[in-house]
Amino acid sequence: MKTVAIVTDSTAYIPEEMLNEYDITMIPLSVIFGNETYLEEKEIKADDFFEKIKQEDELPKTSQPSIGSFIEAFEKLSKSHDEIITITLSSGVSGTYQSAYSAGSMVEEANVHVFDSEISCMMQGFYVIEAARMALEGYSGERILERLHDIKSQGTNAYFLVNDLSNLHRGGRINAAQLVVGNLLQIKPVLTFEDKKIVPYEKIRTRKKALTKILSLFDEAAKHDVPIKATVIYATNKEEAEALKEDLEKKYPNVEVILSYFGPVIATHLGEGALGLGWYRP
């Protein structure tokens, strides 16, 4: 029987126990504080990251995995698997997809397929977990890829509430005037993925109204009593995320909700207090 290995990058933020359970290989991205480079999820976790960032004057830089790290993983996996499916965060926000693709073409003994999730965080993780489940059940690489494209064609949704504009400013995404005006008006940008990139969906005054907007978008999908898989994603506000997860599960019996988190690479741009809600129809 042909065997398929599943590889992803760290921004799927799949817990280590789940990586082990589903036999998923994870290739980390990096965060760089000055001259110090840390592999996220391996050398620096979210909690340590948020503590460290308070002590720094500048935001860290983030970096995609090297081609070499993918080559090393592919060469190792090719010894025990017939095919390798690699699922990356969106190619519109990182060069990780291109690194994996280039590495796949360099490892002659490996039959590598690279799938662009066109999204990130646990929404990317949903693709990974589904692929890994199918791989463990003995499905072919072709059939797994068909399933991933089916999910994508049905639509995956993710909306992010940014609590503080300072990280967007420090990261060069808004200027100083926009920061001052945004803070004065309590602007809470709602972000989403569109054409593989993170873009503003709507600028809303107050966090409460921004969250209400996201929940109204979710209600449009969940109220029809069809199965929905969803994820609530938090930065430093775990209690808020847990309460939201509980509320959604009570209101929508047809919805399965997974609690997840923003790791260092994504949190660099979204900041403390960020909250995300993503979903798709399985």
N, C-alpha and C positions, 0 to 999 in steps of 0.2 A: 504494500500500500504506500502510495506517495505521501510524504509528510511535508507540512508547510510550517515554516517558522514565522512568527509575527514580531516585528520590530516597530518601535515608535520612539519619539523624542520626549524629553522630560516635561514639556509644556502640556501634555495630556493630564499631568498631575494625578496619575493612577497610584493609589497607595501601594506600598511595597508588598504587603501581603497578597494583594490582588495580582500584582505582577508575577509573583511566585505561583499563585494558584492557577493562573492561566498560561504560565510559561511564556511570558512576554519579555523580550529584550528591550531595555530602555537606554537610549543614547542621550546624555545630558547636554543642554545648552549651558552657557557660562554667564556669570555676572562678574564684572571687573571693577573693583574699588582701587583706584590708583594703580599701583603695581601688583596688586593681589588679585588673582583670578580664582574663582570658586566654581566648581561644577554643581549646578543646582540639583537638589534632591539627593546628592551624594556627599558633597562637602559643605553645603549650606542648605538648611531647611528654611521654611517660611518664617517661623518664629525667630530664629537667629538673625535672619535677614532684616526683619522689621526693627529689631534691637540695634543692629549695626548701622542701619540707615539713619537712625536718630543722631548718631555720633559723627556723621559725615556732612561736609558742607555742600558737596555736589552729589548728584545722582550717580549711581554706578552705570557703566556701559554694559550692554548685553551682547553676546556673541553666539553665533550658530555653531553647531558641532563641526569639527574638522572633517574633511574627507577621509583622513586616516582613521578616525574613530569608527566611521561606518565600514571602511574596508576591513578593519580588524574584526568587527562583529560579523560581517558577511562571510569572511573566510572561515571563522570558527563555526558558524551555523551551517555552512555548506557541507561540512563533514558529516552532519547527522540529519540533514533535511534536503529534500529535492527542490523546494522552492522557498523563497523568502519574500514576504509582503511587508513593506515598510510604509507606515502611515505617519505623515508629518503634519505639523501645523501649517497654516495657510502660506502658500508661496508668495502671497501679496504682502506679508509682514516680516518674512524671514527668508534667508537663503538656505534654510535647512533642507528643503525639498531638493534644491539643485545639488547640494552636497551629497545627499543620499543617491540621487540619480547618477551623478558622476562616479561615485564609488561603485555603484552597481555595475556600471559599464566596464570598470577596471578589474573586477574579480571574475575571471573567465569561468571558474568552476562553480559559480553561484548563479542560479536563475532568479534574479531579483526583479520584483515589481514594486514601483514606488507610487503610492496613492496620496494625492494632495487633498487633505481634509477640507481645505478652504476655510478653516475655522480654527479654534484652539481650545485650551482648557478641557473640562470634562466632556464638552461636545465633541471634541476630537477623541477623547477617551471612549465615548460610546462606540465609535467606529472600531477602535482598537479591541475593545472587549468583545464585540460581536464577531470580529474576524478571528480572535483567539478562541472563542467558543466553538466556532465552526471548524477551525484547524484541529482542535482536540477531538472533535467528532469525526474527523477523517475526510472532510470536504476538500476538494481540489482547490488549487490557487485560483483557477479560472472561475469556479463557482463562488468563492469568497469575494473576489473582485466584483462579480456581478451583483452580489448582495450589497456591497458597499456603494456601488453606483446607484442601486435602487433606492437606498436610504437617502443619498444625496439628491436624487431626482424628486423625491417626495418633499424635500425641504427640511433643513435644520435651522433652528432659530436660536439666537443668543443676543441678549441685551444686557448691557453693563451700566450700572449707575456709579458715577464717579463722585465721591463725597467731597473731595478737596481738589481745587484746580491747581494747586502748587506744583504737583508732579508733572502735570501737562505743561506748565510754564517752564519748570526747570529742565524738562526734556525737550524744550524748543517747539512744542506743539501749539502754544498760544503765547502772545506777547505780553509785556508788562501791563499795558493798558487794559487788555482783555482780562487779565488776572484781577486787577483792581475793580473793574466794572462788574466782573462775574461774581466776585466775593461780596461786593456791596449789594448786588441784586439777588444774592444767594442762588446763582445759577448752578444747576446740577445737570451737567450734560448726560444724556442717555446715548450710549454708543452701541453700534452693532457692526456686524460684518456685511459688507456689500462688495461684490466683485473681488473677493479675496482680501479686501482691506478693511481695517477698522475705521469707521466713519461716524460722525455725529448723526444720530437719528433725530434727535430733537433736543432743544435747550429749554429746560423747564425750571421755573423758580420754585425752590424748596425741595428738599429730599423727599418729603411725603408725597408731593404731587408727582415727582419723577417715578417713584415706586408704584404709585397708583396707575400711571400710564403703562408701565411694564406689565403689571398684573392684568390690565384690561386687554393687552395684546395676547397674553397667555389664555385668558378666559375665552377668547374667540376660538382658540384651538381646542381647549379642554372641555368646553360645555357640551360638545356633541356626543359625549359618552362613548368615544372611541379610545382604545388604549394609547396612552402617552407615556413616554419616558422623559423625565425632566431632571434637571440638576440645579441646585441652589449653590452658588459659589461665593465664598467670603474671603476677605483679606485678614483684618484683625477683629472683625465683628462676628465671631462664631455664634454667640447667643442669639443675635438677630437672625442669622441664617437658619439656625435650628428652629426658631419660632416660625419663620416663614415656611420652612419645610413641613412642619406640623400642621400649619393652617391649610396649606395646599392639599395635603393628604386627607384632611377632614372634609374639605369642600368638594374634592374631586376623587371619588372612589376608583375611577378609571386611570388615575395617574400614579405612576411609581416615581418617587423622588429620591435622588442620590445627593447627599451632601458632599461638596467638594471645596476646593480652596484655590486661591491665586498664589502660585509659587513665586520665587524671586524675580524671574525674567519678566513675567507679565505684570507683577505687582510694581516693578520699577516704573511702569508707565501709568498704572491706575491709582497707586497710592493706598494709604490706609483707609479703611472704611468703605472701600469699593464693594459692590454687591452685584452678582450676576444671576440671571435666570435664563436657562436654555432648555430646549425641548425638541422632540421629534416624534413622529409616529412610527413605531417599530413594525 
